[in-house]
Amino acid sequence: MIDFTQTSNACVKCGKCIPYCTIYRLKREEVTSPRGYLDLIGAYKRGELPLQKDFKNMLESCFLCTTCVDLCPSHLPIDSAIEKIRIDIAQKYGIAWYKRLYFFLLKHRKLMDFVFSFAYFVAPCAFKKVDGGNKIFFSKRVVFPFVKKSFLQKYRGEILPNHKNENLQKEQNLAQSRSHEAGDNLAQGYKNLTQSHEQKPAQNLTHNKVAIFIGCLANYNYIEVGESLLKILGHLGIKVLVPAQECCGAPAYFTGDIGTVLHLIKRNIELFEKFIDEVDAILIPEATCAAMLMVDWAHALNAEPNTNEREKWQKRLANLTPKMSMASKWLQTHTNLESVLNKNPASSPKSLTYHDPCHAKKVLKVHKEPRALLSANYEIREMSEPDRCCGFGGVSMQLDRYALTLQAGKPKAEMIAQSGAKIISAECSACRMQITNAMSQSNVKASFAHPLELIAQNLD
């Protein structure tokens, strides 16, 4: 549990975090700097500052990028404090109807499947297809693409590396229409898993089997991410389980809808417990989802009002967390995938620049692993600030403060252009949507591809 007064008082006002704070770099206001937030939160906790709308707007403008936590000498949990206050904000001011509708869908997978499938058919009426997504008519804004069937609708249950998977075979033809400059060979990569492969995991795995937690954006919009992970694991001879699963709850958590979050956490824990003893790991290809499962679920459970219930669910979660991992980290540390890729290095590697998602590098400390896997086939050109927040900021920021997200994304697009790289990659589909839009707005000619997509195409 967070002691707001202690956290606020512990800040020595050194200002080390301020030059790198995403919102401060845009507004240049002390009140929306990390130490400013802590002062406000401390005053609120002491009863000196009421939860008025000005205070509410200040706290809702934070991108929750965790840069301040990463840079703070004491690693004060500023992000967790703001997330806790957002729960108070939601309880006092309520949540906008369109967000409540979205969070309702997050709790009802079948209904969400129908909505996204329906959106696929009606999208031509409101969107124009462009590289990397859909552009809204009468607007410059680019959003995620739509697909007819989600990843979880196509792939469910156990997939053996030597077992014919008809869905993957079908994707070989369908992928051609979805391919782009960064992954024009990716269409050839969606072959079925019937092929025999000599490659085996470098380390002795107990079960030689992993589960995949896909994440909503990779499930409904960027399904090539999951398909690429299936291909990589099949190549390594590792069995895959695609289990029943719910949303990780991140959109609701960052908005303050703690009721929805607790519902989703508990439901996922129940589902995970059914298979956890049968797998070596739960692989998560999305940075935000991985951080939510591995870090923020524990924080959110602190909001459970019943002490006995809270302790029970925290204990159940603690039994699952050790097997959770970001996909790139597990593949790099637990298999010989890196050596496989290094055996066939590209003679003329394409240039690539890598963006570090905030939840990957700053929360989970994952940044070297994807670079190690990509470096065999790509010339990595580091941008000036690879770990600068791209400005996605979550559902509320995208819906209510789009102008701010656009401001935050512009510097990232400029860095990509300055790198001269033709491909931009990151292990996060939220960053993918934000950066794709930022590049479109700034007329930057580079294509986005998830690292798993790039790795998969180089296994052919």
Kinemage of the C-alpha trace (Angstrom):
@kinemage 1
@onewidth
@group {chain A} dominant
@subgroup {mainchain}
@vectorlist {calphas} color= white
{ca met a 1} P 0.000 0.000 0.000
{ca ile a 2} L 1.289 3.480 -0.862
{ca asp a 3} L 1.862 6.004 1.917
{ca phe a 4} L 1.224 9.216 -0.026
{ca thr a 5} L 2.593 11.485 2.686
{ca gln a 6} L 5.798 9.478 3.013
{ca thr a 7} L 6.253 9.322 -0.764
{ca ser a 8} L 5.692 13.067 -1.100
{ca asn a 9} L 8.034 13.938 1.763
{ca ala a 10} L 10.743 11.611 0.444
{ca cys a 11} L 11.172 13.715 -2.695
{ca val a 12} L 14.249 15.912 -2.144
{ca lys a 13} L 13.307 18.157 -5.096
{ca cys a 14} L 16.607 17.390 -6.834
{ca gly a 15} L 14.942 17.891 -10.222
{ca lys a 16} L 16.830 15.048 -11.895
{ca cys a 17} L 13.590 13.776 -13.426
{ca ile a 18} L 12.260 17.090 -14.714
{ca pro a 19} L 14.253 17.512 -17.972
{ca tyr a 20} L 13.078 14.082 -19.144
{ca cys a 21} L 9.451 14.149 -17.963
{ca thr a 22} L 7.172 13.703 -20.994
{ca ile a 23} L 4.488 16.174 -19.933
{ca tyr a 24} L 6.961 18.745 -18.559
{ca arg a 25} L 8.826 18.797 -21.875
{ca leu a 26} L 5.569 19.816 -23.523
{ca lys a 27} L 4.062 22.222 -20.983
{ca arg a 28} L 7.125 23.507 -19.082
{ca glu a 29} L 5.033 23.850 -15.939
{ca glu a 30} L 6.380 22.908 -12.521
{ca val a 31} L 2.930 21.863 -11.362
{ca thr a 32} L 2.891 19.036 -13.952
{ca ser a 33} L 6.426 17.896 -13.258
{ca pro a 34} L 7.030 14.766 -11.143
{ca arg a 35} L 7.945 16.763 -8.033
{ca gly a 36} L 4.979 19.026 -8.668
{ca tyr a 37} L 2.680 16.013 -8.797
{ca leu a 38} L 4.135 14.707 -5.537
{ca asp a 39} L 3.578 18.042 -3.795
{ca leu a 40} L -0.042 18.092 -4.967
{ca ile a 41} L -0.626 14.486 -3.935
{ca gly a 42} L 0.892 15.134 -0.509
{ca ala a 43} L -1.325 18.182 -0.007
{ca tyr a 44} L -4.367 16.163 -1.095
{ca lys a 45} L -3.556 13.380 1.354
{ca arg a 46} L -3.154 15.856 4.208
{ca gly a 47} L -6.549 17.350 3.426
{ca glu a 48} L -5.072 20.672 2.313
{ca leu a 49} L -6.128 20.333 -1.314
{ca pro a 50} L -9.619 19.223 -2.417
{ca leu a 51} L -10.052 17.013 -5.475
{ca gln a 52} L -11.227 19.850 -7.696
{ca lys a 53} L -11.332 19.809 -11.484
{ca asp a 54} L -8.085 21.734 -11.934
{ca phe a 55} L -6.301 19.152 -9.792
{ca lys a 56} L -8.078 16.378 -11.672
{ca asn a 57} L -6.969 17.742 -15.060
{ca met a 58} L -3.364 18.035 -13.901
{ca leu a 59} L -3.212 14.416 -12.742
{ca glu a 60} L -4.916 13.160 -15.881
{ca ser a 61} L -2.313 14.869 -18.103
{ca cys a 62} L 0.467 12.546 -16.911
{ca phe a 63} L 1.527 10.013 -19.572
{ca leu a 64} L 2.460 7.459 -16.873
{ca cys a 65} L 5.640 6.771 -18.809
{ca thr a 66} L 7.522 6.011 -15.527
{ca thr a 67} L 10.553 8.038 -16.676
{ca cys a 68} L 10.555 9.843 -13.352
{ca val a 69} L 10.534 6.586 -11.388
{ca asp a 70} L 13.414 5.248 -13.473
{ca leu a 71} L 15.524 8.382 -12.966
{ca cys a 72} L 14.661 9.114 -9.326
{ca pro a 73} L 17.605 8.270 -7.016
{ca ser a 74} L 15.066 6.847 -4.556
{ca his a 75} L 12.840 5.336 -7.278
{ca leu a 76} L 9.759 6.886 -5.687
{ca pro a 77} L 6.534 5.275 -6.991
{ca ile a 78} L 5.178 8.456 -8.549
{ca asp a 79} L 3.275 6.541 -11.219
{ca ser a 80} L 1.572 4.290 -8.654
{ca ala a 81} L 0.586 7.325 -6.582
{ca ile a 82} L -1.014 8.988 -9.610
{ca glu a 83} L -2.792 5.753 -10.557
{ca lys a 84} L -4.219 5.528 -7.036
{ca ile a 85} L -5.482 9.127 -7.160
{ca arg a 86} L -7.093 8.429 -10.530
{ca ile a 87} L -9.215 5.827 -8.776
{ca asp a 88} L -10.403 8.567 -6.406
{ca ile a 89} L -11.040 10.823 -9.411
{ca ala a 90} L -13.119 8.153 -11.160
{ca gln a 91} L -15.156 7.563 -8.028
{ca lys a 92} L -15.876 11.274 -7.531
{ca tyr a 93} L -16.352 12.450 -11.119
{ca gly a 94} L -17.333 9.217 -12.797
{ca ile a 95} L -16.016 7.868 -16.101
{ca ala a 96} L -17.203 9.097 -19.502
{ca trp a 97} L -19.863 6.897 -21.087
{ca tyr a 98} L -17.727 5.966 -24.096
{ca lys a 99} L -14.947 4.722 -21.816
{ca arg a 100} L -17.418 2.812 -19.662
{ca leu a 101} L -18.757 1.188 -22.830
{ca tyr a 102} L -15.242 0.211 -23.885
{ca phe a 103} L -14.412 -1.196 -20.452
{ca phe a 104} L -17.677 -3.157 -20.514
{ca leu a 105} L -16.545 -4.745 -23.772
{ca leu a 106} L -13.188 -5.616 -22.201
{ca lys a 107} L -15.047 -7.787 -19.707
{ca his a 108} L -17.098 -9.558 -22.386
{ca arg a 109} L -14.767 -11.204 -24.915
{ca lys a 110} L -17.438 -12.588 -27.263
{ca leu a 111} L -19.144 -9.226 -27.537
{ca met a 112} L -15.785 -7.554 -28.158
{ca asp a 113} L -15.071 -10.117 -30.893
{ca phe a 114} L -18.355 -9.214 -32.580
{ca val a 115} L -17.713 -5.455 -32.353
{ca phe a 116} L -14.265 -5.687 -33.912
{ca ser a 117} L -15.422 -8.075 -36.631
{ca phe a 118} L -18.266 -5.701 -37.422
{ca ala a 119} L -15.805 -2.788 -37.485
{ca tyr a 120} L -13.778 -4.645 -40.119
{ca phe a 121} L -16.763 -4.665 -42.485
{ca val a 122} L -17.852 -1.048 -41.928
{ca ala a 123} L -14.335 0.425 -41.725
{ca pro a 124} L -14.246 1.321 -45.461
{ca cys a 125} L -17.044 3.788 -44.772
{ca ala a 126} L -14.958 5.810 -42.329
{ca phe a 127} L -11.326 4.891 -42.955
{ca lys a 128} L -8.848 4.744 -45.782
{ca lys a 129} L -6.248 1.977 -45.666
{ca val a 130} L -2.677 3.214 -45.449
{ca asp a 131} L 0.630 1.533 -44.633
{ca gly a 132} L 0.500 0.477 -41.028
{ca gly a 133} L -3.122 1.273 -40.282
{ca asn a 134} L -6.244 3.209 -41.245
{ca lys a 135} L -6.505 6.932 -41.845
{ca ile a 136} L -9.720 8.557 -40.686
{ca phe a 137} L -11.580 10.299 -43.540
{ca phe a 138} L -11.404 14.104 -43.341
{ca ser a 139} L -8.540 13.797 -40.842
{ca lys a 140} L -4.790 13.201 -40.875
{ca arg a 141} L -5.017 10.803 -37.937
{ca val a 142} L -3.895 7.205 -38.487
{ca val a 143} L -5.245 4.480 -36.197
{ca phe a 144} L -4.812 0.712 -36.000
{ca pro a 145} L -5.895 -1.637 -38.807
{ca phe a 146} L -8.942 -3.887 -38.537
{ca val a 147} L -9.031 -7.623 -39.214
{ca lys a 148} L -11.896 -9.989 -39.923
{ca lys a 149} L -10.996 -12.430 -37.144
{ca ser a 150} L -8.909 -11.856 -34.052
{ca phe a 151} L -5.837 -13.885 -33.168
{ca leu a 152} L -7.707 -15.711 -30.396
{ca gln a 153} L -10.559 -16.529 -32.771
{ca lys a 154} L -8.082 -18.143 -35.167
{ca tyr a 155} L -5.767 -19.877 -32.736
{ca arg a 156} L -6.870 -21.631 -29.576
{ca gly a 157} L -5.578 -24.593 -27.612
{ca glu a 158} L -2.350 -26.522 -28.060
{ca ile a 159} L -0.257 -26.117 -31.203
{ca leu a 160} L 2.471 -28.704 -31.785
{ca pro a 161} L 5.610 -27.838 -33.782
{ca asn a 162} L 5.116 -30.905 -35.982
{ca his a 163} L 1.337 -30.606 -36.240
{ca lys a 164} L -0.412 -29.159 -39.239
{ca asn a 165} L -2.055 -25.853 -38.354
{ca glu a 166} L -4.513 -24.923 -41.079
{ca asn a 167} L -4.947 -21.363 -39.857
{ca leu a 168} L -1.251 -20.592 -40.254
{ca gln a 169} L -1.286 -22.157 -43.713
{ca lys a 170} L -4.184 -19.953 -44.774
{ca glu a 171} L -2.351 -16.892 -43.529
{ca gln a 172} L 0.399 -17.518 -46.078
{ca asn a 173} L -1.957 -16.219 -48.778
{ca leu a 174} L -3.761 -13.612 -46.702
{ca ala a 175} L -0.567 -12.025 -45.403
{ca gln a 176} L 0.455 -10.866 -48.874
{ca ser a 177} L -2.244 -8.184 -48.828
{ca arg a 178} L -1.128 -7.051 -45.372
{ca ser a 179} L 2.593 -6.920 -46.078
{ca his a 180} L 4.450 -3.597 -46.171
{ca glu a 181} L 7.922 -2.235 -46.855
{ca ala a 182} L 9.385 -3.438 -43.562
{ca gly a 183} L 8.072 -6.943 -43.863
{ca asp a 184} L 7.439 -7.668 -47.526
{ca asn a 185} L 8.896 -11.140 -47.013
{ca leu a 186} L 6.740 -11.740 -43.977
{ca ala a 187} L 3.949 -13.092 -46.126
{ca gln a 188} L 6.175 -16.035 -46.997
{ca gly a 189} L 6.779 -16.644 -43.318
{ca tyr a 190} L 3.295 -17.760 -42.362
{ca lys a 191} L 3.895 -21.374 -43.331
{ca asn a 192} L 2.289 -24.189 -41.419
{ca leu a 193} L 4.199 -25.825 -38.593
{ca thr a 194} L 4.423 -29.254 -40.234
{ca gln a 195} L 8.066 -28.772 -41.179
{ca ser a 196} L 10.664 -30.682 -39.218
{ca his a 197} L 13.255 -28.443 -37.614
{ca glu a 198} L 16.582 -29.439 -36.166
{ca gln a 199} L 16.648 -26.352 -33.951
{ca lys a 200} L 15.951 -27.100 -30.311
{ca pro a 201} L 15.879 -24.949 -27.205
{ca ala a 202} L 19.389 -24.234 -25.967
{ca gln a 203} L 18.428 -24.805 -22.350
{ca asn a 204} L 16.656 -27.786 -20.879
{ca leu a 205} L 12.995 -26.885 -20.523
{ca thr a 206} L 10.861 -28.941 -18.167
{ca his a 207} L 7.825 -29.079 -20.437
{ca asn a 208} L 9.123 -27.738 -23.763
{ca lys a 209} L 5.838 -25.874 -23.884
{ca val a 210} L 4.843 -22.236 -23.424
{ca ala a 211} L 1.584 -20.300 -23.243
{ca ile a 212} L 0.924 -17.025 -25.064
{ca phe a 213} L -0.871 -14.039 -23.543
{ca ile a 214} L -1.499 -11.973 -26.639
{ca gly a 215} L -2.824 -8.544 -25.519
{ca cys a 216} L -5.778 -6.702 -27.039
{ca leu a 217} L -4.052 -4.724 -29.797
{ca ala a 218} L -2.118 -7.768 -31.010
{ca asn a 219} L -5.301 -9.806 -30.727
{ca tyr a 220} L -7.674 -7.503 -32.603
{ca asn a 221} L -5.495 -5.314 -34.810
{ca tyr a 222} L -1.897 -6.471 -35.263
{ca ile a 223} L -2.414 -10.242 -35.429
{ca glu a 224} L 0.866 -10.752 -37.314
{ca val a 225} L 2.606 -10.351 -33.954
{ca gly a 226} L 1.077 -13.517 -32.522
{ca glu a 227} L 1.417 -15.401 -35.785
{ca ser a 228} L 5.105 -14.546 -35.909
{ca leu a 229} L 5.583 -15.772 -32.347
{ca leu a 230} L 3.884 -19.039 -33.280
{ca lys a 231} L 6.236 -19.438 -36.217
{ca ile a 232} L 9.349 -18.726 -34.126
{ca leu a 233} L 8.348 -21.204 -31.422
{ca gly a 234} L 7.485 -23.818 -34.052
{ca his a 235} L 10.904 -23.364 -35.622
{ca leu a 236} L 12.501 -23.974 -32.236
{ca gly a 237} L 10.458 -27.112 -31.697
{ca ile a 238} L 8.542 -25.697 -28.739
{ca lys a 239} L 4.915 -26.602 -28.150
{ca val a 240} L 2.499 -23.693 -27.744
{ca leu a 241} L -0.662 -23.274 -25.739
{ca val a 242} L -3.008 -20.439 -26.691
{ca pro a 243} L -5.311 -20.470 -23.659
{ca ala a 244} L -8.578 -18.721 -22.901
{ca gln a 245} L -7.710 -15.264 -21.565
{ca glu a 246} L -9.146 -11.846 -20.842
{ca cys a 247} L -7.796 -8.304 -21.321
{ca cys a 248} L -4.960 -7.484 -18.917
{ca gly a 249} L -6.952 -4.475 -17.674
{ca ala a 250} L -4.385 -1.771 -18.459
{ca pro a 251} L -6.820 0.634 -20.207
{ca ala a 252} L -9.185 0.559 -17.234
{ca tyr a 253} L -6.350 0.712 -14.677
{ca phe a 254} L -4.798 3.861 -16.097
{ca thr a 255} L -8.263 5.453 -16.194
{ca gly a 256} L -9.134 4.598 -12.598
{ca asp a 257} L -11.845 1.981 -13.212
{ca ile a 258} L -10.610 -0.314 -10.455
{ca gly a 259} L -13.761 -2.453 -10.468
{ca thr a 260} L -13.150 -3.554 -14.056
{ca val a 261} L -9.455 -4.106 -13.346
{ca leu a 262} L -10.046 -6.357 -10.339
{ca his a 263} L -12.624 -8.353 -12.296
{ca leu a 264} L -10.177 -8.956 -15.162
{ca ile a 265} L -7.228 -9.771 -12.887
{ca lys a 266} L -9.173 -12.364 -10.918
{ca arg a 267} L -10.639 -13.925 -14.049
{ca asn a 268} L -7.203 -14.200 -15.687
{ca ile a 269} L -5.650 -15.689 -12.544
{ca glu a 270} L -8.345 -18.373 -12.528
{ca leu a 271} L -7.671 -19.144 -16.197
{ca phe a 272} L -3.878 -19.188 -15.770
{ca glu a 273} L -4.050 -21.561 -12.804
{ca lys a 274} L -5.601 -24.208 -15.062
{ca phe a 275} L -2.431 -24.609 -17.141
{ca ile a 276} L 0.458 -22.987 -15.234
{ca asp a 277} L 1.948 -26.317 -14.088
{ca glu a 278} L 2.031 -27.585 -17.675
{ca val a 279} L 4.127 -24.789 -19.227
{ca asp a 280} L 7.614 -23.371 -18.827
{ca ala a 281} L 6.503 -19.781 -19.343
{ca ile a 282} L 3.710 -17.401 -20.252
{ca leu a 283} L 5.098 -15.309 -23.103
{ca ile a 284} L 3.761 -11.785 -23.563
{ca pro a 285} L 4.733 -10.011 -26.819
{ca glu a 286} L 3.413 -6.613 -25.691
{ca ala a 287} L 5.305 -4.334 -23.278
{ca thr a 288} L 2.289 -2.677 -21.654
{ca cys a 289} L 0.514 -5.995 -21.107
{ca ala a 290} L 3.693 -7.563 -19.719
{ca ala a 291} L 4.205 -4.731 -17.229
{ca met a 292} L 0.557 -4.897 -16.261
{ca leu a 293} L 0.675 -8.624 -15.519
{ca met a 294} L 4.101 -8.710 -13.895
{ca val a 295} L 4.014 -5.444 -11.907
{ca asp a 296} L 0.714 -3.580 -11.917
{ca trp a 297} L -1.567 -6.496 -11.123
{ca ala a 298} L 0.033 -6.614 -7.674
{ca his a 299} L -0.459 -2.846 -7.295
{ca ala a 300} L -4.087 -3.054 -8.377
{ca leu a 301} L -4.875 -5.869 -5.973
{ca asn a 302} L -3.936 -3.513 -3.130
{ca ala a 303} L -7.190 -1.726 -3.923
{ca glu a 304} L -9.223 -4.814 -3.000
{ca pro a 305} L -11.136 -3.580 0.089
{ca asn a 306} L -11.540 -6.980 1.751
{ca thr a 307} L -8.272 -7.877 3.503
{ca asn a 308} L -8.757 -11.638 3.312
{ca glu a 309} L -9.718 -11.462 -0.364
{ca arg a 310} L -6.767 -9.205 -1.124
{ca glu a 311} L -4.251 -11.520 0.530
{ca lys a 312} L -5.779 -14.577 -1.125
{ca trp a 313} L -5.536 -13.141 -4.636
{ca gln a 314} L -2.066 -11.709 -4.030
{ca lys a 315} L -0.855 -15.151 -3.011
{ca arg a 316} L -2.427 -16.768 -6.062
{ca leu a 317} L -0.824 -14.156 -8.316
{ca ala a 318} L 2.585 -14.684 -6.687
{ca asn a 319} L 2.456 -18.336 -7.793
{ca leu a 320} L 2.006 -17.271 -11.421
{ca thr a 321} L 4.311 -14.276 -11.833
{ca pro a 322} L 7.646 -16.193 -11.917
{ca lys a 323} L 6.633 -17.831 -15.186
{ca met a 324} L 5.600 -14.582 -16.897
{ca ser a 325} L 8.035 -12.989 -19.339
{ca met a 326} L 8.228 -10.643 -22.286
{ca ala a 327} L 8.567 -12.767 -25.401
{ca ser a 328} L 11.872 -11.306 -26.626
{ca lys a 329} L 13.584 -11.710 -23.252
{ca trp a 330} L 12.544 -15.337 -22.854
{ca leu a 331} L 13.490 -16.243 -26.421
{ca gln a 332} L 16.901 -14.615 -26.039
{ca thr a 333} L 17.698 -16.098 -22.627
{ca his a 334} L 16.008 -19.521 -22.748
{ca thr a 335} L 16.476 -20.667 -26.350
{ca asn a 336} L 19.206 -20.700 -28.976
{ca leu a 337} L 17.248 -18.362 -31.240
{ca glu a 338} L 20.053 -15.788 -31.223
{ca ser a 339} L 22.595 -18.332 -32.471
{ca val a 340} L 20.128 -19.576 -35.088
{ca leu a 341} L 19.774 -16.046 -36.449
{ca asn a 342} L 23.524 -15.440 -36.308
{ca lys a 343} L 24.192 -18.537 -38.427
{ca asn a 344} L 22.548 -16.843 -41.402
{ca pro a 345} L 23.396 -13.152 -41.135
{ca ala a 346} L 22.160 -10.836 -43.846
{ca ser a 347} L 24.800 -9.993 -46.458
{ca ser a 348} L 23.360 -6.505 -46.850
{ca pro a 349} L 21.372 -5.865 -43.686
{ca lys a 350} L 18.556 -3.353 -43.775
{ca ser a 351} L 18.798 -0.390 -41.466
{ca leu a 352} L 16.601 -0.441 -38.386
{ca thr a 353} L 16.097 1.861 -35.420
{ca tyr a 354} L 14.650 0.540 -32.176
{ca his a 355} L 12.224 2.357 -29.902
{ca asp a 356} L 12.254 1.314 -26.237
{ca pro a 357} L 8.666 1.144 -24.946
{ca cys a 358} L 8.435 2.749 -21.502
{ca his a 359} L 6.951 -0.351 -19.928
{ca ala a 360} L 9.689 -2.529 -21.405
{ca lys a 361} L 12.868 -0.642 -20.539
{ca lys a 362} L 11.845 1.461 -17.555
{ca val a 363} L 9.520 -0.987 -15.805
{ca leu a 364} L 10.747 -4.450 -16.848
{ca lys a 365} L 14.335 -3.515 -17.802
{ca val a 366} L 14.006 -5.250 -21.171
{ca his a 367} L 15.932 -3.494 -23.939
{ca lys a 368} L 19.105 -5.445 -24.741
{ca glu a 369} L 17.327 -8.690 -25.610
{ca pro a 370} L 15.325 -7.566 -28.679
{ca arg a 371} L 18.385 -5.753 -30.028
{ca ala a 372} L 20.487 -8.896 -29.627
{ca leu a 373} L 17.983 -10.915 -31.651
{ca leu a 374} L 17.587 -8.285 -34.380
{ca ser a 375} L 21.253 -7.384 -34.842
{ca ala a 376} L 22.094 -10.502 -36.898
{ca asn a 377} L 19.897 -9.417 -39.781
{ca tyr a 378} L 19.627 -5.659 -39.377
{ca glu a 379} L 21.946 -2.708 -39.028
{ca ile a 380} L 20.652 -1.049 -35.872
{ca arg a 381} L 20.941 2.721 -36.005
{ca glu a 382} L 20.172 4.078 -32.572
{ca met a 383} L 18.118 7.258 -32.533
{ca ser a 384} L 19.191 10.111 -30.236
{ca glu a 385} L 16.746 9.110 -27.451
{ca pro a 386} L 15.511 5.568 -28.072
{ca asp a 387} L 13.805 5.439 -24.679
{ca arg a 388} L 11.998 8.764 -24.933
{ca cys a 389} L 8.262 8.219 -24.468
{ca cys a 390} L 6.431 8.197 -27.804
{ca gly a 391} L 3.370 9.744 -26.147
{ca phe a 392} L 0.674 7.081 -26.433
{ca gly a 393} L -0.385 7.624 -22.830
{ca gly a 394} L -3.351 5.237 -22.715
{ca val a 395} L -7.005 5.323 -23.743
{ca ser a 396} L -7.856 8.550 -21.906
{ca met a 397} L -4.942 10.451 -23.416
{ca gln a 398} L -5.790 9.229 -26.926
{ca leu a 399} L -9.470 10.118 -26.570
{ca asp a 400} L -9.431 13.238 -24.390
{ca arg a 401} L -5.969 14.751 -24.951
{ca tyr a 402} L -5.086 13.807 -28.492
{ca ala a 403} L -3.337 17.146 -29.104
{ca leu a 404} L -0.905 16.353 -26.284
{ca thr a 405} L -0.172 12.876 -27.655
{ca leu a 406} L 0.504 14.443 -31.057
{ca gln a 407} L 2.957 16.906 -29.494
{ca ala a 408} L 4.724 14.096 -27.666
{ca gly a 409} L 4.932 11.940 -30.788
{ca lys a 410} L 6.442 14.566 -33.073
{ca pro a 411} L 9.965 14.503 -31.521
{ca lys a 412} L 10.016 10.716 -31.803
{ca ala a 413} L 9.126 10.906 -35.504
{ca glu a 414} L 11.923 13.429 -36.015
{ca met a 415} L 14.437 11.145 -34.291
{ca ile a 416} L 13.415 8.265 -36.553
{ca ala a 417} L 13.914 10.435 -39.620
{ca gln a 418} L 17.314 11.609 -38.379
{ca ser a 419} L 18.457 8.007 -37.834
{ca gly a 420} L 18.061 7.336 -41.537
{ca ala a 421} L 16.637 3.887 -40.803
{ca lys a 422} L 14.004 2.409 -43.075
{ca ile a 423} L 12.376 0.340 -40.339
{ca ile a 424} L 11.252 1.319 -36.841
{ca ser a 425} L 10.609 -1.511 -34.401
{ca ala a 426} L 9.290 -1.828 -30.847
{ca glu a 427} L 7.789 -4.605 -28.750
{ca cys a 428} L 4.564 -2.694 -28.125
{ca ser a 429} L 1.505 -2.278 -30.339
{ca ala a 430} L 0.384 0.843 -28.476
{ca cys a 431} L 3.687 2.476 -29.409
{ca arg a 432} L 3.178 1.126 -32.917
{ca met a 433} L -0.121 2.942 -33.342
{ca gln a 434} L 1.220 6.160 -31.808
{ca ile a 435} L 4.486 6.197 -33.773
{ca thr a 436} L 2.787 5.254 -37.053
{ca asn a 437} L 0.465 8.223 -36.629
{ca ala a 438} L 3.342 10.519 -35.611
{ca met a 439} L 5.352 9.519 -38.680
{ca ser a 440} L 2.355 10.044 -40.941
{ca gln a 441} L 1.757 13.513 -39.482
{ca ser a 442} L 5.438 14.430 -39.945
{ca asn a 443} L 5.738 12.766 -43.364
{ca val a 444} L 8.502 10.420 -42.192
{ca lys a 445} L 9.054 7.564 -44.623
{ca ala a 446} L 9.743 4.514 -42.484
{ca ser a 447} L 7.751 1.358 -41.805
{ca phe a 448} L 6.907 -0.083 -38.416
{ca ala a 449} L 7.309 -3.773 -37.611
{ca his a 450} L 7.235 -5.642 -34.320
{ca pro a 451} L 10.586 -7.371 -33.597
{ca leu a 452} L 8.875 -10.769 -33.642
{ca glu a 453} L 7.656 -10.099 -37.182
{ca leu a 454} L 11.165 -9.217 -38.316
{ca ile a 455} L 12.675 -12.250 -36.586
{ca ala a 456} L 10.082 -14.603 -38.064
{ca gln a 457} L 10.741 -13.499 -41.629
{ca asn a 458} L 14.462 -14.173 -41.163
{ca leu a 459} L 13.894 -17.792 -40.185
{ca asp a 460} L 13.012 -18.755 -43.775
